[in-house]
Structures are given as structure tokens and as C-alpha cells.
Amino acid sequence: MDIKEIIDKTTKKIKNDPKILDKFKKDPEKTVEGISGVNIPDGMLDKVVAGVKAKISADKAGDVLDKIKKIF
């Protein structure tokens, strides 16, 4: 099981589908397992969810910076 791959795949799907984002906000663990199709052990699942949240936050910050760069 490649955790990085699961994080990348999950993040991509969440960013491209607002319905999945809503599901992720309500139940991140179940959403990650549903997208990955893998039953991830609890200790590892927490790390995957944290990784997805971090990547989404970083991507949002990058989007904001891109918009600021366009202004200046």
C-alpha cells in the first residue's frame, strides 16, 4: 500500500468533485477508504487523512498566491 499514492488520488478526486469534498468534511476516514478502495488500518488512516488535509490546504494556498501574482 503506497500512502503517498492514496493521498494524491484522494486529494485529486476531492478537488475535482464538490460532493466528495462535502463527504470528506463530514466523514474523512470513510471517504478516504471509499476512494482508495482499501481498508486502511486505523493508525495509518489518521496519517492519510492528515496528509490529504495538508495537501488540500497547501493547494489552496498556492491558488491564492497565483491570484495575487496575477494582480501584481
mmCIF file as Biopython writes it, N, C-alpha, C and O atoms, coordinates in Angstrom:
data_model
#
loop_
_atom_site.group_PDB
_atom_site.id
_atom_site.type_symbol
_atom_site.label_atom_id
_atom_site.label_alt_id
_atom_site.label_comp_id
_atom_site.label_asym_id
_atom_site.label_entity_id
_atom_site.label_seq_id
_atom_site.pdbx_PDB_ins_code
_atom_site.Cartn_x
_atom_site.Cartn_y
_atom_site.Cartn_z
_atom_site.occupancy
_atom_site.B_iso_or_equiv
_atom_site.auth_seq_id
_atom_site.auth_asym_id
_atom_site.pdbx_PDB_model_num
ATOM 1   N N  . MET A ? 1  ? 0.837   -1.171 0.000   1.0 0.0 1  A 1 
ATOM 2   C CA . MET A ? 1  ? 0.000   0.000  0.000   1.0 0.0 1  A 1 
ATOM 3   C C  . MET A ? 1  ? 0.891   1.247  0.000   1.0 0.0 1  A 1 
ATOM 4   O O  . MET A ? 1  ? 1.708   1.433  0.902   1.0 0.0 1  A 1 
ATOM 5   N N  . ASP A ? 2  ? 0.731   2.079  -0.995  1.0 0.0 2  A 1 
ATOM 6   C CA . ASP A ? 2  ? 1.516   3.299  -1.134  1.0 0.0 2  A 1 
ATOM 7   C C  . ASP A ? 2  ? 0.695   4.470  -0.590  1.0 0.0 2  A 1 
ATOM 8   O O  . ASP A ? 2  ? -0.254  4.926  -1.226  1.0 0.0 2  A 1 
ATOM 9   N N  . ILE A ? 3  ? 1.073   4.942  0.585   1.0 0.0 3  A 1 
ATOM 10  C CA . ILE A ? 3  ? 0.317   6.006  1.238   1.0 0.0 3  A 1 
ATOM 11  C C  . ILE A ? 3  ? 0.320   7.282  0.406   1.0 0.0 3  A 1 
ATOM 12  O O  . ILE A ? 3  ? -0.710  7.944  0.279   1.0 0.0 3  A 1 
ATOM 13  N N  . LYS A ? 4  ? 1.461   7.627  -0.156  1.0 0.0 4  A 1 
ATOM 14  C CA . LYS A ? 4  ? 1.550   8.840  -0.973  1.0 0.0 4  A 1 
ATOM 15  C C  . LYS A ? 4  ? 0.577   8.761  -2.147  1.0 0.0 4  A 1 
ATOM 16  O O  . LYS A ? 4  ? -0.087  9.744  -2.475  1.0 0.0 4  A 1 
ATOM 17  N N  . GLU A ? 5  ? 0.495   7.606  -2.768  1.0 0.0 5  A 1 
ATOM 18  C CA . GLU A ? 5  ? -0.420  7.417  -3.898  1.0 0.0 5  A 1 
ATOM 19  C C  . GLU A ? 5  ? -1.881  7.577  -3.461  1.0 0.0 5  A 1 
ATOM 20  O O  . GLU A ? 5  ? -2.683  8.180  -4.173  1.0 0.0 5  A 1 
ATOM 21  N N  . ILE A ? 6  ? -2.216  7.038  -2.296  1.0 0.0 6  A 1 
ATOM 22  C CA . ILE A ? 6  ? -3.580  7.165  -1.774  1.0 0.0 6  A 1 
ATOM 23  C C  . ILE A ? 6  ? -3.894  8.630  -1.487  1.0 0.0 6  A 1 
ATOM 24  O O  . ILE A ? 6  ? -4.981  9.109  -1.809  1.0 0.0 6  A 1 
ATOM 25  N N  . ILE A ? 7  ? -2.944  9.342  -0.881  1.0 0.0 7  A 1 
ATOM 26  C CA . ILE A ? 7  ? -3.143  10.765 -0.588  1.0 0.0 7  A 1 
ATOM 27  C C  . ILE A ? 7  ? -3.334  11.552 -1.881  1.0 0.0 7  A 1 
ATOM 28  O O  . ILE A ? 7  ? -4.251  12.367 -1.983  1.0 0.0 7  A 1 
ATOM 29  N N  . ASP A ? 8  ? -2.474  11.313 -2.864  1.0 0.0 8  A 1 
ATOM 30  C CA . ASP A ? 8  ? -2.574  12.032 -4.142  1.0 0.0 8  A 1 
ATOM 31  C C  . ASP A ? 8  ? -3.893  11.749 -4.850  1.0 0.0 8  A 1 
ATOM 32  O O  . ASP A ? 8  ? -4.554  12.671 -5.329  1.0 0.0 8  A 1 
ATOM 33  N N  . LYS A ? 9  ? -4.275  10.488 -4.917  1.0 0.0 9  A 1 
ATOM 34  C CA . LYS A ? 9  ? -5.514  10.086 -5.593  1.0 0.0 9  A 1 
ATOM 35  C C  . LYS A ? 9  ? -6.727  10.691 -4.892  1.0 0.0 9  A 1 
ATOM 36  O O  . LYS A ? 9  ? -7.636  11.208 -5.541  1.0 0.0 9  A 1 
ATOM 37  N N  . THR A ? 10 ? -6.731  10.622 -3.574  1.0 0.0 10 A 1 
ATOM 38  C CA . THR A ? 10 ? -7.850  11.149 -2.794  1.0 0.0 10 A 1 
ATOM 39  C C  . THR A ? 10 ? -7.955  12.659 -2.954  1.0 0.0 10 A 1 
ATOM 40  O O  . THR A ? 10 ? -9.046  13.188 -3.170  1.0 0.0 10 A 1 
ATOM 41  N N  . THR A ? 11 ? -6.834  13.351 -2.849  1.0 0.0 11 A 1 
ATOM 42  C CA . THR A ? 11 ? -6.827  14.808 -2.972  1.0 0.0 11 A 1 
ATOM 43  C C  . THR A ? 11 ? -7.339  15.238 -4.339  1.0 0.0 11 A 1 
ATOM 44  O O  . THR A ? 11 ? -8.127  16.178 -4.442  1.0 0.0 11 A 1 
ATOM 45  N N  . LYS A ? 12 ? -6.897  14.559 -5.380  1.0 0.0 12 A 1 
ATOM 46  C CA . LYS A ? 12 ? -7.316  14.901 -6.738  1.0 0.0 12 A 1 
ATOM 47  C C  . LYS A ? 12 ? -8.831  14.754 -6.894  1.0 0.0 12 A 1 
ATOM 48  O O  . LYS A ? 12 ? -9.489  15.626 -7.462  1.0 0.0 12 A 1 
ATOM 49  N N  . LYS A ? 13 ? -9.378  13.652 -6.387  1.0 0.0 13 A 1 
ATOM 50  C CA . LYS A ? 13 ? -10.819 13.429 -6.505  1.0 0.0 13 A 1 
ATOM 51  C C  . LYS A ? 13 ? -11.606 14.453 -5.700  1.0 0.0 13 A 1 
ATOM 52  O O  . LYS A ? 13 ? -12.651 14.927 -6.143  1.0 0.0 13 A 1 
ATOM 53  N N  . ILE A ? 14 ? -11.105 14.791 -4.522  1.0 0.0 14 A 1 
ATOM 54  C CA . ILE A ? 14 ? -11.793 15.766 -3.677  1.0 0.0 14 A 1 
ATOM 55  C C  . ILE A ? 14 ? -11.802 17.131 -4.341  1.0 0.0 14 A 1 
ATOM 56  O O  . ILE A ? 14 ? -12.823 17.818 -4.337  1.0 0.0 14 A 1 
ATOM 57  N N  . LYS A ? 15 ? -10.675 17.528 -4.912  1.0 0.0 15 A 1 
ATOM 58  C CA . LYS A ? 15 ? -10.583 18.836 -5.550  1.0 0.0 15 A 1 
ATOM 59  C C  . LYS A ? 15 ? -11.464 18.943 -6.786  1.0 0.0 15 A 1 
ATOM 60  O O  . LYS A ? 15 ? -11.907 20.038 -7.133  1.0 0.0 15 A 1 
ATOM 61  N N  . ASN A ? 16 ? -11.724 17.826 -7.456  1.0 0.0 16 A 1 
ATOM 62  C CA . ASN A ? 16 ? -12.481 17.839 -8.702  1.0 0.0 16 A 1 
ATOM 63  C C  . ASN A ? 16 ? -13.980 17.597 -8.538  1.0 0.0 16 A 1 
ATOM 64  O O  . ASN A ? 16 ? -14.729 17.663 -9.513  1.0 0.0 16 A 1 
ATOM 65  N N  . ASP A ? 17 ? -14.422 17.314 -7.303  1.0 0.0 17 A 1 
ATOM 66  C CA . ASP A ? 17 ? -15.834 16.995 -7.101  1.0 0.0 17 A 1 
ATOM 67  C C  . ASP A ? 17 ? -16.318 17.574 -5.771  1.0 0.0 17 A 1 
ATOM 68  O O  . ASP A ? 17 ? -15.973 17.060 -4.707  1.0 0.0 17 A 1 
ATOM 69  N N  . PRO A ? 18 ? -17.114 18.639 -5.830  1.0 0.0 18 A 1 
ATOM 70  C CA . PRO A ? 18 ? -17.608 19.268 -4.600  1.0 0.0 18 A 1 
ATOM 71  C C  . PRO A ? 18 ? -18.414 18.323 -3.707  1.0 0.0 18 A 1 
ATOM 72  O O  . PRO A ? 18 ? -18.412 18.477 -2.486  1.0 0.0 18 A 1 
ATOM 73  N N  . LYS A ? 19 ? -19.098 17.353 -4.301  1.0 0.0 19 A 1 
ATOM 74  C CA . LYS A ? 19 ? -19.866 16.388 -3.499  1.0 0.0 19 A 1 
ATOM 75  C C  . LYS A ? 19 ? -18.934 15.523 -2.655  1.0 0.0 19 A 1 
ATOM 76  O O  . LYS A ? 19 ? -19.223 15.228 -1.496  1.0 0.0 19 A 1 
ATOM 77  N N  . ILE A ? 20 ? -17.820 15.125 -3.246  1.0 0.0 20 A 1 
ATOM 78  C CA . ILE A ? 20 ? -16.849 14.323 -2.497  1.0 0.0 20 A 1 
ATOM 79  C C  . ILE A ? 20 ? -16.211 15.178 -1.405  1.0 0.0 20 A 1 
ATOM 80  O O  . ILE A ? 20 ? -15.943 14.679 -0.311  1.0 0.0 20 A 1 
ATOM 81  N N  . LEU A ? 21 ? -15.966 16.448 -1.683  1.0 0.0 21 A 1 
ATOM 82  C CA . LEU A ? 21 ? -15.421 17.350 -0.671  1.0 0.0 21 A 1 
ATOM 83  C C  . LEU A ? 21 ? -16.368 17.440 0.522   1.0 0.0 21 A 1 
ATOM 84  O O  . LEU A ? 21 ? -15.920 17.405 1.668   1.0 0.0 21 A 1 
ATOM 85  N N  . ASP A ? 22 ? -17.661 17.554 0.269   1.0 0.0 22 A 1 
ATOM 86  C CA . ASP A ? 22 ? -18.644 17.594 1.354   1.0 0.0 22 A 1 
ATOM 87  C C  . ASP A ? 22 ? -18.613 16.306 2.173   1.0 0.0 22 A 1 
ATOM 88  O O  . ASP A ? 22 ? -18.659 16.339 3.403   1.0 0.0 22 A 1 
ATOM 89  N N  . LYS A ? 23 ? -18.534 15.167 1.472   1.0 0.0 23 A 1 
ATOM 90  C CA . LYS A ? 23 ? -18.445 13.882 2.169   1.0 0.0 23 A 1 
ATOM 91  C C  . LYS A ? 23 ? -17.178 13.814 3.013   1.0 0.0 23 A 1 
ATOM 92  O O  . LYS A ? 23 ? -17.199 13.307 4.135   1.0 0.0 23 A 1 
ATOM 93  N N  . PHE A ? 24 ? -16.072 14.328 2.468   1.0 0.0 24 A 1 
ATOM 94  C CA . PHE A ? 24 ? -14.802 14.308 3.186   1.0 0.0 24 A 1 
ATOM 95  C C  . PHE A ? 24 ? -14.886 15.164 4.451   1.0 0.0 24 A 1 
ATOM 96  O O  . PHE A ? 24 ? -14.360 14.783 5.497   1.0 0.0 24 A 1 
ATOM 97  N N  . LYS A ? 25 ? -15.540 16.307 4.354   1.0 0.0 25 A 1 
ATOM 98  C CA . LYS A ? 25 ? -15.687 17.183 5.527   1.0 0.0 25 A 1 
ATOM 99  C C  . LYS A ? 25 ? -16.496 16.506 6.623   1.0 0.0 25 A 1 
ATOM 100 O O  . LYS A ? 25 ? -16.208 16.682 7.807   1.0 0.0 25 A 1 
ATOM 101 N N  . LYS A ? 26 ? -17.515 15.726 6.235   1.0 0.0 26 A 1 
ATOM 102 C CA . LYS A ? 26 ? -18.390 15.068 7.205   1.0 0.0 26 A 1 
ATOM 103 C C  . LYS A ? 26 ? -17.760 13.805 7.784   1.0 0.0 26 A 1 
ATOM 104 O O  . LYS A ? 26 ? -17.864 13.551 8.984   1.0 0.0 26 A 1 
ATOM 105 N N  . ASP A ? 27 ? -17.113 13.020 6.942   1.0 0.0 27 A 1 
ATOM 106 C CA . ASP A ? 27 ? -16.538 11.749 7.396   1.0 0.0 27 A 1 
ATOM 107 C C  . ASP A ? 27 ? -15.269 11.452 6.597   1.0 0.0 27 A 1 
ATOM 108 O O  . ASP A ? 27 ? -15.301 10.664 5.652   1.0 0.0 27 A 1 
ATOM 109 N N  . PRO A ? 28 ? -14.151 12.081 6.975   1.0 0.0 28 A 1 
ATOM 110 C CA . PRO A ? 28 ? -12.932 11.940 6.179   1.0 0.0 28 A 1 
ATOM 111 C C  . PRO A ? 28 ? -12.411 10.509 6.079   1.0 0.0 28 A 1 
ATOM 112 O O  . PRO A ? 28 ? -11.935 10.095 5.021   1.0 0.0 28 A 1 
ATOM 113 N N  . GLU A ? 29 ? -12.497 9.751  7.171   1.0 0.0 29 A 1 
ATOM 114 C CA . GLU A ? 29 ? -11.972 8.387  7.150   1.0 0.0 29 A 1 
ATOM 115 C C  . GLU A ? 29 ? -12.721 7.509  6.155   1.0 0.0 29 A 1 
ATOM 116 O O  . GLU A ? 29 ? -12.113 6.808  5.346   1.0 0.0 29 A 1 
ATOM 117 N N  . LYS A ? 30 ? -14.031 7.557  6.226   1.0 0.0 30 A 1 
ATOM 118 C CA . LYS A ? 30 ? -14.850 6.736  5.329   1.0 0.0 30 A 1 
ATOM 119 C C  . LYS A ? 30 ? -14.655 7.162  3.871   1.0 0.0 30 A 1 
ATOM 120 O O  . LYS A ? 30 ? -14.614 6.321  2.973   1.0 0.0 30 A 1 
ATOM 121 N N  . THR A ? 31 ? -14.536 8.461  3.647   1.0 0.0 31 A 1 
ATOM 122 C CA . THR A ? 31 ? -14.350 8.973  2.289   1.0 0.0 31 A 1 
ATOM 123 C C  . THR A ? 31 ? -13.026 8.501  1.708   1.0 0.0 31 A 1 
ATOM 124 O O  . THR A ? 31 ? -12.973 8.078  0.554   1.0 0.0 31 A 1 
ATOM 125 N N  . VAL A ? 32 ? -11.953 8.570  2.499   1.0 0.0 32 A 1 
ATOM 126 C CA . VAL A ? 32 ? -10.638 8.127  2.031   1.0 0.0 32 A 1 
ATOM 127 C C  . VAL A ? 32 ? -10.677 6.647  1.685   1.0 0.0 32 A 1 
ATOM 128 O O  . VAL A ? 32 ? -10.191 6.241  0.629   1.0 0.0 32 A 1 
ATOM 129 N N  . GLU A ? 33 ? -11.249 5.844  2.563   1.0 0.0 33 A 1 
ATOM 130 C CA . GLU A ? 33 ? -11.319 4.403  2.289   1.0 0.0 33 A 1 
ATOM 131 C C  . GLU A ? 33 ? -12.192 4.109  1.069   1.0 0.0 33 A 1 
ATOM 132 O O  . GLU A ? 33 ? -11.897 3.194  0.300   1.0 0.0 33 A 1 
ATOM 133 N N  . GLY A ? 34 ? -13.257 4.877  0.893   1.0 0.0 34 A 1 
ATOM 134 C CA . GLY A ? 34 ? -14.123 4.678  -0.263  1.0 0.0 34 A 1 
ATOM 135 C C  . GLY A ? 34 ? -13.418 4.999  -1.564  1.0 0.0 34 A 1 
ATOM 136 O O  . GLY A ? 34 ? -13.564 4.273  -2.548  1.0 0.0 34 A 1 
ATOM 137 N N  . ILE A ? 35 ? -12.653 6.081  -1.578  1.0 0.0 35 A 1 
ATOM 138 C CA . ILE A ? 35 ? -11.927 6.479  -2.784  1.0 0.0 35 A 1 
ATOM 139 C C  . ILE A ? 35 ? -10.795 5.512  -3.085  1.0 0.0 35 A 1 
ATOM 140 O O  . ILE A ? 35 ? -10.583 5.130  -4.236  1.0 0.0 35 A 1 
ATOM 141 N N  . SER A ? 36 ? -10.071 5.119  -2.046  1.0 0.0 36 A 1 
ATOM 142 C CA . SER A ? 36 ? -8.902  4.257  -2.258  1.0 0.0 36 A 1 
ATOM 143 C C  . SER A ? 36 ? -9.297  2.811  -2.539  1.0 0.0 36 A 1 
ATOM 144 O O  . SER A ? 36 ? -8.567  2.080  -3.208  1.0 0.0 36 A 1 
ATOM 145 N N  . GLY A ? 37 ? -10.454 2.404  -2.025  1.0 0.0 37 A 1 
ATOM 146 C CA . GLY A ? 37 ? -10.872 1.016  -2.189  1.0 0.0 37 A 1 
ATOM 147 C C  . GLY A ? 37 ? -10.083 0.061  -1.322  1.0 0.0 37 A 1 
ATOM 148 O O  . GLY A ? 37 ? -10.088 -1.149 -1.545  1.0 0.0 37 A 1 
ATOM 149 N N  . VAL A ? 38 ? -9.394  0.622  -0.315  1.0 0.0 38 A 1 
ATOM 150 C CA . VAL A ? 38 ? -8.551  -0.176 0.570   1.0 0.0 38 A 1 
ATOM 151 C C  . VAL A ? 38 ? -9.009  0.033  2.001   1.0 0.0 38 A 1 
ATOM 152 O O  . VAL A ? 38 ? -9.324  1.153  2.403   1.0 0.0 38 A 1 
ATOM 153 N N  . ASN A ? 39 ? -9.045  -1.058 2.778   1.0 0.0 39 A 1 
ATOM 154 C CA . ASN A ? 39 ? -9.336  -0.952 4.199   1.0 0.0 39 A 1 
ATOM 155 C C  . ASN A ? 39 ? -8.020  -0.606 4.899   1.0 0.0 39 A 1 
ATOM 156 O O  . ASN A ? 39 ? -7.182  -1.477 5.133   1.0 0.0 39 A 1 
ATOM 157 N N  . ILE A ? 40 ? -7.852  0.659  5.223   1.0 0.0 40 A 1 
ATOM 158 C CA . ILE A ? 40 ? -6.602  1.158  5.792   1.0 0.0 40 A 1 
ATOM 159 C C  . ILE A ? 40 ? -6.669  1.014  7.309   1.0 0.0 40 A 1 
ATOM 160 O O  . ILE A ? 40 ? -7.658  1.420  7.920   1.0 0.0 40 A 1 
ATOM 161 N N  . PRO A ? 41 ? -5.631  0.440  7.932   1.0 0.0 41 A 1 
ATOM 162 C CA . PRO A ? 41 ? -5.612  0.320  9.397   1.0 0.0 41 A 1 
ATOM 163 C C  . PRO A ? 41 ? -5.748  1.694  10.062  1.0 0.0 41 A 1 
ATOM 164 O O  . PRO A ? 41 ? -5.249  2.694  9.546   1.0 0.0 41 A 1 
ATOM 165 N N  . ASP A ? 42 ? -6.428  1.729  11.214  1.0 0.0 42 A 1 
ATOM 166 C CA . ASP A ? 42 ? -6.760  2.986  11.888  1.0 0.0 42 A 1 
ATOM 167 C C  . ASP A ? 42 ? -5.568  3.912  12.093  1.0 0.0 42 A 1 
ATOM 168 O O  . ASP A ? 42 ? -5.669  5.097  11.776  1.0 0.0 42 A 1 
ATOM 169 N N  . GLY A ? 43 ? -4.466  3.432  12.600  1.0 0.0 43 A 1 
ATOM 170 C CA . GLY A ? 43 ? -3.299  4.276  12.840  1.0 0.0 43 A 1 
ATOM 171 C C  . GLY A ? 43 ? -2.789  4.910  11.565  1.0 0.0 43 A 1 
ATOM 172 O O  . GLY A ? 43 ? -2.375  6.069  11.557  1.0 0.0 43 A 1 
ATOM 173 N N  . MET A ? 44 ? -2.820  4.154  10.499  1.0 0.0 44 A 1 
ATOM 174 C CA . MET A ? 44 ? -2.358  4.647  9.207   1.0 0.0 44 A 1 
ATOM 175 C C  . MET A ? 44 ? -3.404  5.562  8.576   1.0 0.0 44 A 1 
ATOM 176 O O  . MET A ? 44 ? -3.057  6.522  7.888   1.0 0.0 44 A 1 
ATOM 177 N N  . LEU A ? 45 ? -4.666  5.272  8.806   1.0 0.0 45 A 1 
ATOM 178 C CA . LEU A ? 45 ? -5.754  6.065  8.236   1.0 0.0 45 A 1 
ATOM 179 C C  . LEU A ? 45 ? -5.693  7.502  8.744   1.0 0.0 45 A 1 
ATOM 180 O O  . LEU A ? 45 ? -5.930  8.442  7.986   1.0 0.0 45 A 1 
ATOM 181 N N  . ASP A ? 46 ? -5.378  7.670  10.022  1.0 0.0 46 A 1 
ATOM 182 C CA . ASP A ? 46 ? -5.249  9.019  10.583  1.0 0.0 46 A 1 
ATOM 183 C C  . ASP A ? 46 ? -4.178  9.813  9.849   1.0 0.0 46 A 1 
ATOM 184 O O  . ASP A ? 46 ? -4.355  11.002 9.585   1.0 0.0 46 A 1 
ATOM 185 N N  . LYS A ? 47 ? -3.071  9.162  9.520   1.0 0.0 47 A 1 
ATOM 186 C CA . LYS A ? 47 ? -1.973  9.823  8.809   1.0 0.0 47 A 1 
ATOM 187 C C  . LYS A ? 47 ? -2.376  10.174 7.377   1.0 0.0 47 A 1 
ATOM 188 O O  . LYS A ? 47 ? -2.009  11.233 6.869   1.0 0.0 47 A 1 
ATOM 189 N N  . VAL A ? 48 ? -3.121  9.297  6.735   1.0 0.0 48 A 1 
ATOM 190 C CA . VAL A ? 48 ? -3.568  9.557  5.372   1.0 0.0 48 A 1 
ATOM 191 C C  . VAL A ? 48 ? -4.530  10.749 5.360   1.0 0.0 48 A 1 
ATOM 192 O O  . VAL A ? 48 ? -4.407  11.636 4.515   1.0 0.0 48 A 1 
ATOM 193 N N  . VAL A ? 49 ? -5.473  10.771 6.283   1.0 0.0 49 A 1 
ATOM 194 C CA . VAL A ? 49 ? -6.433  11.879 6.361   1.0 0.0 49 A 1 
ATOM 195 C C  . VAL A ? 49 ? -5.686  13.186 6.621   1.0 0.0 49 A 1 
ATOM 196 O O  . VAL A ? 49 ? -5.988  14.204 6.000   1.0 0.0 49 A 1 
ATOM 197 N N  . ALA A ? 50 ? -4.720  13.165 7.528   1.0 0.0 50 A 1 
ATOM 198 C CA . ALA A ? 50 ? -3.929  14.367 7.811   1.0 0.0 50 A 1 
ATOM 199 C C  . ALA A ? 50 ? -3.161  14.814 6.569   1.0 0.0 50 A 1 
ATOM 200 O O  . ALA A ? 50 ? -3.054  16.010 6.297   1.0 0.0 50 A 1 
ATOM 201 N N  . GLY A ? 51 ? -2.630  13.857 5.821   1.0 0.0 51 A 1 
ATOM 202 C CA . GLY A ? 51 ? -1.907  14.175 4.589   1.0 0.0 51 A 1 
ATOM 203 C C  . GLY A ? 51 ? -2.803  14.801 3.535   1.0 0.0 51 A 1 
ATOM 204 O O  . GLY A ? 51 ? -2.404  15.743 2.850   1.0 0.0 51 A 1 
ATOM 205 N N  . VAL A ? 52 ? -4.012  14.279 3.407   1.0 0.0 52 A 1 
ATOM 206 C CA . VAL A ? 52 ? -4.972  14.830 2.440   1.0 0.0 52 A 1 
ATOM 207 C C  . VAL A ? 52 ? -5.349  16.256 2.843   1.0 0.0 52 A 1 
ATOM 208 O O  . VAL A ? 52 ? -5.386  17.155 2.002   1.0 0.0 52 A 1 
ATOM 209 N N  . LYS A ? 53 ? -5.628  16.458 4.124   1.0 0.0 53 A 1 
ATOM 210 C CA . LYS A ? 53 ? -5.984  17.799 4.597   1.0 0.0 53 A 1 
ATOM 211 C C  . LYS A ? 53 ? -4.844  18.781 4.356   1.0 0.0 53 A 1 
ATOM 212 O O  . LYS A ? 53 ? -5.076  19.912 3.929   1.0 0.0 53 A 1 
ATOM 213 N N  . ALA A ? 54 ? -3.619  18.352 4.628   1.0 0.0 54 A 1 
ATOM 214 C CA . ALA A ? 54 ? -2.451  19.220 4.436   1.0 0.0 54 A 1 
ATOM 215 C C  . ALA A ? 54 ? -2.272  19.563 2.961   1.0 0.0 54 A 1 
ATOM 216 O O  . ALA A ? 54 ? -1.977  20.706 2.612   1.0 0.0 54 A 1 
ATOM 217 N N  . LYS A ? 55 ? -2.453  18.567 2.102   1.0 0.0 55 A 1 
ATOM 218 C CA . LYS A ? 55 ? -2.268  18.801 0.668   1.0 0.0 55 A 1 
ATOM 219 C C  . LYS A ? 55 ? -3.354  19.727 0.119   1.0 0.0 55 A 1 
ATOM 220 O O  . LYS A ? 55 ? -3.071  20.582 -0.721  1.0 0.0 55 A 1 
ATOM 221 N N  . ILE A ? 56 ? -4.579  19.567 0.580   1.0 0.0 56 A 1 
ATOM 222 C CA . ILE A ? 56 ? -5.661  20.454 0.143   1.0 0.0 56 A 1 
ATOM 223 C C  . ILE A ? 56 ? -5.362  21.878 0.603   1.0 0.0 56 A 1 
ATOM 224 O O  . ILE A ? 56 ? -5.531  22.825 -0.166  1.0 0.0 56 A 1 
ATOM 225 N N  . SER A ? 57 ? -4.922  22.036 1.842   1.0 0.0 57 A 1 
ATOM 226 C CA . SER A ? 57 ? -4.596  23.369 2.363   1.0 0.0 57 A 1 
ATOM 227 C C  . SER A ? 57 ? -3.451  23.994 1.583   1.0 0.0 57 A 1 
ATOM 228 O O  . SER A ? 57 ? -3.491  25.182 1.262   1.0 0.0 57 A 1 
ATOM 229 N N  . ALA A ? 58 ? -2.439  23.208 1.279   1.0 0.0 58 A 1 
ATOM 230 C CA . ALA A ? 58 ? -1.296  23.720 0.528   1.0 0.0 58 A 1 
ATOM 231 C C  . ALA A ? 58 ? -1.712  24.120 -0.885  1.0 0.0 58 A 1 
ATOM 232 O O  . ALA A ? 58 ? -1.260  25.140 -1.404  1.0 0.0 58 A 1 
ATOM 233 N N  . ASP A ? 59 ? -2.562  23.326 -1.495  1.0 0.0 59 A 1 
ATOM 234 C CA . ASP A ? 59 ? -3.044  23.648 -2.843  1.0 0.0 59 A 1 
ATOM 235 C C  . ASP A ? 59 ? -3.864  24.930 -2.835  1.0 0.0 59 A 1 
ATOM 236 O O  . ASP A ? 59 ? -3.749  25.744 -3.751  1.0 0.0 59 A 1 
ATOM 237 N N  . LYS A ? 60 ? -4.693  25.119 -1.806  1.0 0.0 60 A 1 
ATOM 238 C CA . LYS A ? 60 ? -5.494  26.340 -1.701  1.0 0.0 60 A 1 
ATOM 239 C C  . LYS A ? 60 ? -4.584  27.553 -1.525  1.0 0.0 60 A 1 
ATOM 240 O O  . LYS A ? 60 ? -4.824  28.609 -2.112  1.0 0.0 60 A 1 
ATOM 241 N N  . ALA A ? 61 ? -3.547  27.396 -0.717  1.0 0.0 61 A 1 
ATOM 242 C CA . ALA A ? 61 ? -2.601  28.496 -0.509  1.0 0.0 61 A 1 
ATOM 243 C C  . ALA A ? 61 ? -1.898  28.834 -1.819  1.0 0.0 61 A 1 
ATOM 244 O O  . ALA A ? 61 ? -1.675  30.007 -2.120  1.0 0.0 61 A 1 
ATOM 245 N N  . GLY A ? 62 ? -1.548  27.818 -2.595  1.0 0.0 62 A 1 
ATOM 246 C CA . GLY A ? 62 ? -0.914  28.037 -3.894  1.0 0.0 62 A 1 
ATOM 247 C C  . GLY A ? 62 ? -1.844  28.758 -4.856  1.0 0.0 62 A 1 
ATOM 248 O O  . GLY A ? 62 ? -1.405  29.617 -5.621  1.0 0.0 62 A 1 
ATOM 249 N N  . ASP A ? 63 ? -3.130  28.412 -4.822  1.0 0.0 63 A 1 
ATOM 250 C CA . ASP A ? 63 ? -4.113  29.086 -5.680  1.0 0.0 63 A 1 
ATOM 251 C C  . ASP A ? 63 ? -4.218  30.564 -5.331  1.0 0.0 63 A 1 
ATOM 252 O O  . ASP A ? 63 ? -4.310  31.412 -6.218  1.0 0.0 63 A 1 
ATOM 253 N N  . VAL A ? 64 ? -4.203  30.867 -4.045  1.0 0.0 64 A 1 
ATOM 254 C CA . VAL A ? 64 ? -4.283  32.261 -3.597  1.0 0.0 64 A 1 
ATOM 255 C C  . VAL A ? 64 ? -3.046  33.025 -4.054  1.0 0.0 64 A 1 
ATOM 256 O O  . VAL A ? 64 ? -3.148  34.154 -4.534  1.0 0.0 64 A 1 
ATOM 257 N N  . LEU A ? 65 ? -1.876  32.404 -3.902  1.0 0.0 65 A 1 
ATOM 258 C CA . LEU A ? 65 ? -0.643  33.056 -4.334  1.0 0.0 65 A 1 
ATOM 259 C C  . LEU A ? 65 ? -0.644  33.317 -5.840  1.0 0.0 65 A 1 
ATOM 260 O O  . LEU A ? 65 ? -0.184  34.366 -6.290  1.0 0.0 65 A 1 
ATOM 261 N N  . ASP A ? 66 ? -1.154  32.373 -6.609  1.0 0.0 66 A 1 
ATOM 262 C CA . ASP A ? 66 ? -1.236  32.566 -8.065  1.0 0.0 66 A 1 
ATOM 263 C C  . ASP A ? 66 ? -2.127  33.751 -8.410  1.0 0.0 66 A 1 
ATOM 264 O O  . ASP A ? 66 ? -1.804  34.529 -9.309  1.0 0.0 66 A 1 
ATOM 265 N N  . LYS A ? 67 ? -3.238  33.895 -7.707  1.0 0.0 67 A 1 
ATOM 266 C CA . LYS A ? 67 ? -4.139  35.018 -7.953  1.0 0.0 67 A 1 
ATOM 267 C C  . LYS A ? 67 ? -3.462  36.337 -7.591  1.0 0.0 67 A 1 
ATOM 268 O O  . LYS A ? 67 ? -3.614  37.330 -8.302  1.0 0.0 67 A 1 
ATOM 269 N N  . ILE A ? 68 ? -2.718  36.349 -6.490  1.0 0.0 68 A 1 
ATOM 270 C CA . ILE A ? 68 ? -2.005  37.562 -6.088  1.0 0.0 68 A 1 
ATOM 271 C C  . ILE A ? 68 ? -0.944  37.928 -7.125  1.0 0.0 68 A 1 
ATOM 272 O O  . ILE A ? 68 ? -0.782  39.100 -7.463  1.0 0.0 68 A 1 
ATOM 273 N N  . LYS A ? 69 ? -0.226  36.935 -7.623  1.0 0.0 69 A 1 
ATOM 274 C CA . LYS A ? 69 ? 0.807   37.186 -8.635  1.0 0.0 69 A 1 
ATOM 275 C C  . LYS A ? 69 ? 0.212   37.810 -9.896  1.0 0.0 69 A 1 
ATOM 276 O O  . LYS A ? 69 ? 0.831   38.670 -10.523 1.0 0.0 69 A 1 
ATOM 277 N N  . LYS A ? 70 ? -0.993  37.371 -10.262 1.0 0.0 70 A 1 
ATOM 278 C CA . LYS A ? 70 ? -1.637  37.915 -11.457 1.0 0.0 70 A 1 
ATOM 279 C C  . LYS A ? 70 ? -2.001  39.385 -11.275 1.0 0.0 70 A 1 
ATOM 280 O O  . LYS A ? 70 ? -1.997  40.153 -12.237 1.0 0.0 70 A 1 
ATOM 281 N N  . ILE A ? 71 ? -2.312  39.770 -10.051 1.0 0.0 71 A 1 
ATOM 282 C CA . ILE A ? 71 ? -2.671  41.158 -9.773  1.0 0.0 71 A 1 
ATOM 283 C C  . ILE A ? 71 ? -1.456  42.054 -9.923  1.0 0.0 71 A 1 
ATOM 284 O O  . ILE A ? 71 ? -1.549  43.159 -10.457 1.0 0.0 71 A 1 
ATOM 285 N N  . PHE A ? 72 ? -0.315  41.573 -9.450  1.0 0.0 72 A 1 
ATOM 286 C CA . PHE A ? 72 ? 0.890   42.383 -9.495  1.0 0.0 72 A 1 
ATOM 287 C C  . PHE A ? 72 ? 1.691   41.985 -10.690 1.0 0.0 72 A 1 
ATOM 288 O O  . PHE A ? 72 ? 2.762   42.544 -10.930 1.0 0.0 72 A 1 
#
